[in-house]
Amino acid sequence: MTATKGFRKAPSKEIRRCPWVDLAKPDYIEYHDKEWGVPVHDDRLIFEFLTLEAAQAGLSWYTVLRKRANYRAAFDNFDPETVARYDERKVQALLQNAGIIRNQAKIRAAIHNAARFLEVGEEFGSFGAYIWRFVDGRPLVHEIEEIADYPATTAESDALSKDLRQRGFKFLGSTVCYAHMQATGLVNDHALSCFRRREILGLAEKKPKAGSRARREG
């Protein structure tokens, strides 16, 4: 994937990253440095993250990240309109695809969720417009110093998960929803010492929202 706008390659002596990044895994480093926490409004990319995060349930994110290219090829680059039309023949083909996680429930959920995703997009104009409502259109900024500071869920992820489940989505509990919010920039959970924190703040279209676990920057 091409570098995100606003990404700079800092000299190695300056680089300090979030405490969850395994420096022995180049894929993790690239994902953290170029994508994680960047505000996403594009529906296709939002659907990609939702699908991958649902596939992750019970597994490590690194397991899914290593299979991401295979998922893109298998799921037609995560075009929700195409995925929503998958039939039983396609399901069986996916179950034979060794490049992805061959969990039948998760594969069927991805197809089911694609249809729900399109319904939400039609109702709100875009899925992005819908999901950003849960943070009032502005990224929440948390003050993270160490691993223990990362929440597993928040009131916002609880509300998002509840609403998605009421709309029929599957495999999107609050923990998965919070991981999605972190990945797509609804929250900025880059550590205070991380070189990407300030860069992500610069990418945000609006100032971060203040909250019980967040503070306003600026």
Backbone bond lengths (Angstrom), bond angles and torsions (degrees), N, CA, C in turn:
res aa  C-N    CA-C-N  psi(-1)  N-CA   C-N-CA  omega(-1)  CA-C   N-CA-C  phi
1 M - - - 1.465 - - 1.518 109.55 -
2 T 1.325 116.58 139.93 1.459 120.37 -179.65 1.513 110.31 -69.34
3 A 1.311 115.58 155.91 1.461 120.60 -177.34 1.515 110.87 -64.42
4 T 1.309 116.05 142.16 1.452 122.22 177.50 1.519 110.17 -69.60
5 K 1.329 116.34 141.36 1.453 120.69 176.12 1.521 109.18 -55.92
6 G 1.310 116.27 132.33 1.449 120.47 179.89 1.512 113.13 99.07
7 F 1.343 116.50 -8.18 1.467 119.81 -179.60 1.510 109.66 -79.68
8 R 1.327 116.47 133.57 1.448 120.44 174.31 1.519 108.45 -123.78
9 K 1.287 116.75 146.98 1.449 120.78 177.83 1.521 107.31 -92.52
10 A 1.306 116.43 104.01 1.455 120.73 -177.73 1.520 110.19 -76.99
11 P 1.321 117.90 148.25 1.461 119.89 173.74 1.519 109.29 -55.34
12 S 1.340 116.19 142.86 1.455 120.33 -172.83 1.524 112.47 -55.61
13 K 1.330 117.90 -33.94 1.461 119.64 -178.02 1.523 112.38 -68.72
14 E 1.348 117.09 -18.13 1.456 121.09 -179.21 1.522 112.61 -93.37
15 I 1.315 117.44 -20.16 1.451 120.34 -169.09 1.526 112.43 -70.78
16 R 1.314 114.42 122.31 1.457 121.43 170.06 1.516 106.35 -129.82
17 R 1.317 115.28 126.72 1.455 120.27 -174.56 1.527 111.27 -115.04
18 C 1.317 114.62 173.24 1.460 120.75 178.46 1.528 110.52 -61.92
19 P 1.324 117.24 149.16 1.465 120.37 -174.81 1.517 115.07 -66.72
20 W 1.343 118.58 -15.45 1.463 120.11 -179.57 1.522 112.64 -82.78
21 V 1.323 117.88 -12.27 1.467 120.97 -175.18 1.527 110.33 -74.68
22 D 1.326 115.94 123.18 1.465 121.84 175.96 1.526 107.63 -85.37
23 L 1.312 116.72 106.94 1.461 121.50 -174.94 1.520 112.84 -68.81
24 A 1.321 117.64 -8.19 1.464 121.12 176.58 1.525 111.83 -86.70
25 K 1.333 116.44 -3.05 1.466 121.06 -176.83 1.525 109.99 -119.06
26 P 1.339 117.72 100.16 1.470 121.46 -177.78 1.525 113.43 -55.93
27 D 1.338 117.45 -36.29 1.464 119.96 179.65 1.528 111.08 -62.22
28 Y 1.314 116.24 -39.03 1.457 121.19 178.38 1.526 110.62 -65.28
29 I 1.317 115.95 -43.67 1.463 120.59 -179.25 1.525 110.47 -61.81
30 E 1.332 116.46 -46.53 1.463 120.04 -179.40 1.525 111.13 -62.85
31 Y 1.316 116.37 -43.47 1.460 120.45 179.29 1.528 110.67 -61.07
32 H 1.316 116.71 -46.64 1.463 120.73 178.74 1.520 111.44 -62.10
33 D 1.321 117.18 -45.26 1.463 121.42 -173.07 1.521 113.41 -74.23
34 K 1.335 117.82 -24.79 1.459 119.93 -172.62 1.526 115.03 -115.27
35 E 1.329 118.01 -24.69 1.462 118.90 -172.40 1.521 115.55 -124.97
36 W 1.318 117.24 -44.87 1.460 120.45 -168.31 1.523 111.34 -60.04
37 G 1.311 115.64 122.29 1.457 120.95 177.29 1.512 115.58 89.89
38 V 1.325 117.98 -4.03 1.468 120.44 177.24 1.533 108.62 -73.32
39 P 1.330 119.36 126.53 1.463 120.71 -179.88 1.528 111.82 -58.16
40 V 1.325 116.03 125.92 1.464 122.60 -177.68 1.521 109.31 -115.74
41 H 1.326 115.19 128.86 1.463 121.14 176.48 1.527 111.65 -121.39
42 D 1.311 116.99 -9.09 1.464 122.32 -179.17 1.529 110.15 -74.88
43 D 1.324 116.50 124.16 1.460 120.17 -174.91 1.524 113.27 -62.85
44 R 1.318 117.72 -38.63 1.464 118.87 -178.87 1.522 110.65 -61.69
45 L 1.333 116.41 -44.24 1.455 119.90 -179.06 1.528 111.44 -70.01
46 I 1.318 117.00 -36.02 1.464 119.98 175.44 1.524 109.94 -60.56
47 F 1.341 116.30 -44.46 1.465 119.57 179.54 1.525 111.06 -64.30
48 E 1.320 116.88 -37.50 1.464 120.22 176.98 1.527 110.58 -58.75
49 F 1.317 116.50 -49.97 1.458 119.47 -178.70 1.525 111.84 -64.46
50 L 1.321 117.75 -41.90 1.460 119.97 178.74 1.524 111.17 -59.79
51 T 1.328 116.24 -41.98 1.464 120.64 -178.67 1.520 111.43 -68.04
52 L 1.324 116.43 -44.25 1.461 120.07 179.74 1.525 111.39 -66.57
53 E 1.322 116.19 -39.23 1.461 118.94 -179.20 1.522 111.46 -69.18
54 A 1.335 117.22 -35.38 1.463 120.21 174.76 1.529 110.40 -66.18
55 A 1.325 116.44 -36.96 1.466 120.69 178.07 1.520 111.11 -66.95
56 Q 1.325 116.30 -27.50 1.461 121.20 -178.24 1.520 112.64 -71.02
57 A 1.312 118.73 -23.80 1.465 122.13 -172.52 1.530 111.46 -43.87
58 G 1.330 116.25 120.27 1.451 121.82 -179.38 1.514 114.36 86.33
59 L 1.330 116.90 -2.14 1.463 122.20 -178.60 1.527 109.27 -125.37
60 S 1.316 116.68 177.46 1.464 120.57 175.34 1.526 109.64 -86.93
61 W 1.336 116.17 150.63 1.458 120.17 177.16 1.522 110.76 -63.23
62 Y 1.309 116.94 -32.93 1.464 120.11 -179.49 1.525 110.95 -63.19
63 T 1.319 117.48 -35.78 1.465 120.93 177.14 1.521 110.59 -58.88
64 V 1.324 116.23 -43.67 1.462 121.12 -179.90 1.524 110.73 -73.14
65 L 1.315 116.63 -41.23 1.459 120.82 -177.80 1.525 111.43 -58.25
66 R 1.314 116.78 -39.58 1.463 120.64 -179.97 1.525 111.99 -67.73
67 K 1.317 117.57 -21.37 1.462 122.22 -179.47 1.529 112.27 -100.72
68 R 1.309 117.41 6.95 1.461 121.03 -172.30 1.526 112.77 -59.40
69 A 1.309 117.59 -45.09 1.467 120.30 179.55 1.524 110.55 -61.83
70 N 1.320 116.73 -38.82 1.462 120.62 177.94 1.523 110.94 -65.06
71 Y 1.318 116.29 -39.52 1.467 120.39 177.47 1.528 111.20 -63.70
72 R 1.302 116.63 -41.88 1.466 119.28 179.84 1.521 111.16 -61.45
73 A 1.319 115.87 -41.42 1.463 119.66 178.99 1.525 110.70 -68.43
74 A 1.316 117.23 -41.77 1.464 121.65 -176.48 1.521 112.55 -71.80
75 F 1.344 116.77 -33.13 1.463 121.75 -175.69 1.531 112.64 -107.46
76 D 1.335 116.34 33.14 1.470 120.79 173.89 1.522 112.29 49.50
77 N 1.334 115.03 48.09 1.465 122.10 178.79 1.527 112.13 56.00
78 F 1.319 115.09 28.63 1.468 122.15 176.24 1.529 112.94 58.61
79 D 1.315 116.20 37.48 1.462 119.30 172.34 1.530 107.40 -76.35
80 P 1.323 119.11 113.35 1.468 119.86 -172.99 1.524 113.74 -62.97
81 E 1.324 118.00 -33.08 1.462 119.76 179.27 1.519 110.88 -65.33
82 T 1.325 116.19 -39.78 1.461 120.40 178.60 1.521 110.79 -69.41
83 V 1.330 116.50 -46.36 1.469 120.48 -178.10 1.527 110.89 -62.41
84 A 1.309 117.66 -37.67 1.464 121.33 -179.22 1.526 112.08 -63.00
85 R 1.328 117.35 -21.07 1.465 121.52 -178.77 1.531 112.95 -94.77
86 Y 1.306 118.10 2.23 1.466 119.97 -179.53 1.532 110.27 -59.42
87 D 1.341 115.03 136.32 1.459 120.54 178.97 1.529 110.50 -106.03
88 E 1.318 115.68 -175.39 1.464 120.44 -176.66 1.525 111.77 -62.41
89 R 1.308 116.71 -35.38 1.463 119.66 177.79 1.524 110.62 -61.15
90 K 1.327 116.73 -41.34 1.462 121.00 178.63 1.529 110.46 -66.92
91 V 1.314 116.93 -39.19 1.467 120.30 178.13 1.521 110.16 -58.82
92 Q 1.315 116.35 -46.14 1.463 120.09 -179.38 1.526 111.21 -64.64
93 A 1.324 116.94 -35.86 1.467 120.32 177.34 1.526 110.37 -65.04
94 L 1.316 116.71 -41.32 1.462 120.74 178.58 1.525 111.22 -64.76
95 L 1.323 116.35 -35.87 1.461 120.35 179.25 1.526 112.19 -67.99
96 Q 1.325 116.52 -18.45 1.464 121.07 177.90 1.523 112.19 -96.51
97 N 1.330 116.76 -1.60 1.465 121.59 -175.83 1.529 109.82 -85.91
98 A 1.320 115.92 106.97 1.468 120.80 -177.37 1.526 112.90 -70.91
99 G 1.329 117.25 -10.16 1.460 120.38 -177.84 1.513 114.30 -83.00
100 I 1.339 117.02 -8.37 1.458 121.02 179.52 1.531 109.28 -123.27
101 I 1.315 116.25 175.82 1.461 120.91 176.45 1.523 107.75 -79.95
102 R 1.317 116.25 113.06 1.465 120.44 -172.18 1.532 111.36 -88.84
103 N 1.294 113.77 64.55 1.455 121.72 177.26 1.525 107.17 -105.51
104 Q 1.323 115.91 113.68 1.464 119.59 -173.45 1.524 112.78 -59.80
105 A 1.317 116.75 -41.75 1.463 119.58 -178.93 1.525 111.33 -62.79
106 K 1.327 116.79 -40.39 1.462 120.42 -179.41 1.524 111.36 -71.34
107 I 1.320 117.25 -37.34 1.462 120.55 178.25 1.522 110.16 -65.10
108 R 1.314 116.65 -46.17 1.465 119.54 179.00 1.528 110.82 -66.11
109 A 1.317 116.71 -34.70 1.465 120.13 177.77 1.524 111.03 -64.46
110 A 1.329 117.40 -37.79 1.466 120.71 178.98 1.524 110.89 -61.17
111 I 1.320 116.09 -41.33 1.469 120.76 179.31 1.526 110.15 -68.78
112 H 1.305 115.54 -45.57 1.468 121.26 177.36 1.529 110.82 -59.81
113 N 1.325 116.53 -45.24 1.467 120.72 -178.89 1.520 112.11 -65.54
114 A 1.327 116.95 -31.47 1.468 119.93 178.49 1.528 110.46 -60.39
115 A 1.326 116.48 -41.75 1.467 120.18 178.97 1.524 110.66 -66.08
116 R 1.320 116.62 -40.98 1.470 120.35 178.17 1.534 110.08 -66.54
117 F 1.315 116.35 -37.71 1.465 122.63 179.04 1.527 110.03 -58.86
118 L 1.319 116.67 -44.16 1.466 121.27 179.64 1.527 110.96 -66.52
119 E 1.313 116.88 -37.65 1.465 120.66 177.89 1.524 111.06 -62.11
120 V 1.321 116.02 -43.56 1.464 120.13 178.70 1.522 110.38 -64.86
121 G 1.320 116.39 -42.44 1.461 120.40 178.59 1.516 112.34 -60.30
122 E 1.325 115.97 -38.31 1.462 119.83 178.65 1.528 110.72 -68.59
123 E 1.309 116.48 -37.37 1.466 120.42 -178.73 1.527 112.63 -69.44
124 F 1.340 116.46 -39.72 1.464 120.56 -173.00 1.529 114.00 -107.62
125 G 1.315 117.19 0.52 1.461 120.38 -178.18 1.512 112.02 95.33
126 S 1.313 116.69 -33.80 1.464 123.45 173.86 1.525 107.21 -165.00
127 F 1.324 116.21 156.70 1.459 118.19 176.44 1.522 109.99 -67.96
128 G 1.330 115.89 -33.92 1.456 119.59 177.83 1.516 112.09 -58.88
129 A 1.331 116.43 -42.60 1.466 120.06 178.73 1.525 110.59 -61.61
130 Y 1.325 115.83 -37.04 1.468 120.54 178.65 1.522 111.77 -66.51
131 I 1.324 117.23 -52.09 1.461 119.79 -170.14 1.529 112.65 -71.68
132 W 1.337 116.78 -31.15 1.467 118.75 -179.76 1.525 112.32 -71.32
133 R 1.328 117.02 -13.81 1.468 120.19 175.64 1.526 111.55 -62.50
134 F 1.325 116.72 -26.05 1.466 120.14 -175.27 1.530 112.97 -74.72
135 V 1.332 116.43 -9.96 1.476 120.48 173.05 1.528 109.87 -125.53
136 D 1.333 115.82 22.34 1.470 121.75 179.55 1.521 112.29 56.82
137 G 1.321 116.46 31.83 1.460 120.97 174.22 1.513 115.37 78.57
138 R 1.337 117.82 2.94 1.469 121.11 -177.11 1.524 110.02 -131.79
139 P 1.332 117.48 135.17 1.469 119.51 -179.78 1.525 112.00 -60.98
140 L 1.311 115.41 136.41 1.461 120.86 170.39 1.523 108.31 -77.89
141 V 1.304 116.88 140.27 1.464 121.23 -179.49 1.521 108.85 -118.01
142 H 1.313 115.46 115.31 1.462 120.83 -179.73 1.523 110.60 -99.40
143 E 1.301 115.57 153.36 1.462 120.76 -179.78 1.526 108.96 -101.36
144 I 1.316 114.79 98.53 1.460 122.61 -174.36 1.526 109.86 -107.10
145 E 1.308 115.80 128.93 1.461 120.24 175.87 1.523 111.98 -115.38
146 E 1.323 117.34 -34.64 1.459 120.74 -177.80 1.520 109.68 -146.12
147 I 1.333 115.98 171.18 1.460 121.68 -176.31 1.528 112.02 -52.11
148 A 1.312 116.31 -41.04 1.466 120.46 -176.61 1.523 112.87 -63.23
149 D 1.322 118.12 -17.47 1.463 121.38 -178.42 1.527 113.05 -80.19
150 Y 1.330 117.20 -15.05 1.463 119.65 -178.21 1.526 110.19 -76.28
151 P 1.330 117.49 123.38 1.466 118.96 175.68 1.528 110.35 -77.18
152 A 1.317 116.99 151.82 1.466 120.79 174.28 1.519 110.09 -84.18
153 T 1.322 115.82 -33.09 1.463 122.43 178.13 1.527 107.93 -145.87
154 T 1.323 115.52 164.49 1.462 121.55 174.58 1.525 108.24 -140.35
155 A 1.305 116.37 173.82 1.464 119.82 176.79 1.520 110.53 -59.49
156 E 1.338 116.14 -35.47 1.468 120.20 -179.83 1.525 111.45 -68.73
157 S 1.330 116.76 -42.35 1.471 118.45 179.47 1.527 110.60 -70.02
158 D 1.330 116.91 -32.88 1.465 120.36 174.97 1.525 110.23 -61.23
159 A 1.329 115.87 -45.60 1.464 120.45 -178.67 1.524 111.01 -65.92
160 L 1.325 116.64 -41.83 1.463 120.56 179.22 1.522 110.50 -63.62
161 S 1.321 116.92 -48.34 1.458 120.64 -179.68 1.525 111.37 -60.32
162 K 1.312 116.52 -44.37 1.464 120.50 179.97 1.520 111.06 -60.08
163 D 1.321 116.52 -44.11 1.461 119.94 -178.58 1.527 111.00 -68.33
164 L 1.324 116.84 -41.97 1.464 120.02 178.77 1.524 110.93 -62.22
165 R 1.323 116.93 -43.08 1.464 120.07 -179.77 1.529 111.03 -65.99
166 Q 1.324 116.59 -35.74 1.461 119.54 176.75 1.524 111.23 -65.96
167 R 1.319 115.74 -26.76 1.463 120.96 177.96 1.528 111.94 -87.51
168 G 1.308 117.10 0.55 1.458 120.97 174.10 1.509 116.43 100.96
169 F 1.331 118.35 1.52 1.464 120.43 179.98 1.530 110.35 -68.41
170 K 1.339 114.97 151.41 1.462 121.65 -179.20 1.526 111.15 -121.15
171 F 1.325 116.31 154.56 1.467 124.12 177.80 1.533 112.75 60.93
172 L 1.321 116.92 28.46 1.458 120.37 -179.67 1.524 110.23 -125.79
173 G 1.331 115.22 64.00 1.452 120.85 174.22 1.514 110.91 -72.17
174 S 1.312 116.56 177.98 1.461 120.43 -174.60 1.526 112.63 -63.13
175 T 1.325 117.90 -37.77 1.467 120.05 179.22 1.518 111.15 -64.12
176 V 1.327 116.89 -43.63 1.464 121.04 177.39 1.523 109.95 -64.34
177 C 1.322 116.66 -41.54 1.467 120.02 179.76 1.524 111.17 -63.73
178 Y 1.336 116.99 -38.40 1.461 117.62 179.08 1.521 111.03 -67.32
179 A 1.330 117.23 -38.73 1.464 120.16 175.62 1.523 110.29 -59.91
180 H 1.328 116.08 -38.21 1.466 120.11 177.44 1.525 110.70 -65.60
181 M 1.302 117.27 -42.27 1.462 121.15 179.84 1.525 111.05 -62.89
182 Q 1.319 116.75 -38.42 1.463 120.63 176.22 1.525 110.93 -65.27
183 A 1.321 116.07 -46.12 1.463 120.68 -174.79 1.518 112.43 -65.79
184 T 1.325 116.64 -38.27 1.465 120.73 -172.69 1.520 113.36 -103.17
185 G 1.321 116.65 15.39 1.452 119.97 169.15 1.506 117.24 79.61
186 L 1.326 118.21 10.45 1.457 118.08 172.02 1.520 110.18 -67.02
187 V 1.325 115.19 -25.91 1.460 121.27 168.79 1.524 107.99 -128.98
188 N 1.308 116.00 146.11 1.464 121.34 173.80 1.524 106.77 -103.44
189 D 1.332 115.31 101.33 1.456 120.39 -179.25 1.525 112.32 -106.20
190 H 1.321 116.75 21.88 1.459 118.49 172.43 1.529 108.24 -67.89
191 A 1.318 115.37 137.41 1.461 121.01 -177.30 1.526 111.30 -61.61
192 L 1.310 115.71 155.28 1.460 120.87 179.38 1.522 111.87 -56.40
193 S 1.314 116.88 -32.19 1.466 121.51 -178.27 1.522 113.48 -88.93
194 C 1.333 117.63 -6.87 1.468 121.51 -174.82 1.527 111.51 -76.59
195 F 1.332 116.19 136.21 1.464 119.72 -178.13 1.521 112.84 -65.57
196 R 1.345 117.63 -20.61 1.459 120.35 -178.56 1.529 113.21 -82.53
197 R 1.292 118.06 -17.56 1.467 120.31 -175.67 1.522 111.84 -55.83
198 R 1.308 116.72 -53.95 1.455 120.37 -177.52 1.524 111.28 -67.91
199 E 1.319 116.88 -35.33 1.465 120.04 178.38 1.524 111.10 -63.42
200 I 1.323 116.64 -41.63 1.460 120.24 179.00 1.524 110.69 -65.75
201 L 1.311 117.13 -38.61 1.464 119.71 176.26 1.522 110.49 -59.08
202 G 1.324 116.37 -36.36 1.452 120.54 178.90 1.512 113.30 -70.19
203 L 1.343 116.82 -24.42 1.460 120.73 179.58 1.521 112.42 -81.85
204 A 1.316 116.39 -23.06 1.457 120.35 -177.01 1.522 110.32 -63.18
205 E 1.301 116.40 138.38 1.462 120.79 -178.50 1.526 112.21 -72.34
206 K 1.320 116.23 -28.54 1.457 120.48 -179.54 1.517 108.30 -133.68
207 K 1.314 115.39 165.23 1.452 119.22 177.54 1.527 109.86 -64.94
208 P 1.333 117.38 146.34 1.461 120.55 179.27 1.521 112.08 -60.49
209 K 1.300 114.06 150.44 1.458 120.90 177.52 1.520 111.03 -79.92
210 A 1.318 115.96 139.91 1.459 119.62 174.67 1.521 109.29 -79.75
211 G 1.313 117.33 150.59 1.454 120.72 179.96 1.503 110.25 -162.71
212 S 1.314 115.83 -177.57 1.457 119.89 -175.99 1.519 112.16 -63.86
213 R 1.353 117.09 -31.05 1.452 120.70 179.29 1.522 110.53 -113.11
214 A 1.298 116.23 11.57 1.459 119.83 -174.26 1.518 109.71 -130.97
215 R 1.321 115.06 163.52 1.456 118.62 174.49 1.520 108.76 -134.82
216 R 1.305 115.32 158.07 1.453 120.53 -179.83 1.518 109.69 -85.21
217 E 1.345 115.15 130.72 1.460 119.97 176.65 1.519 109.36 -92.13
218 G 1.322 116.21 151.93 1.447 118.82 173.10 1.509 111.73 124.66
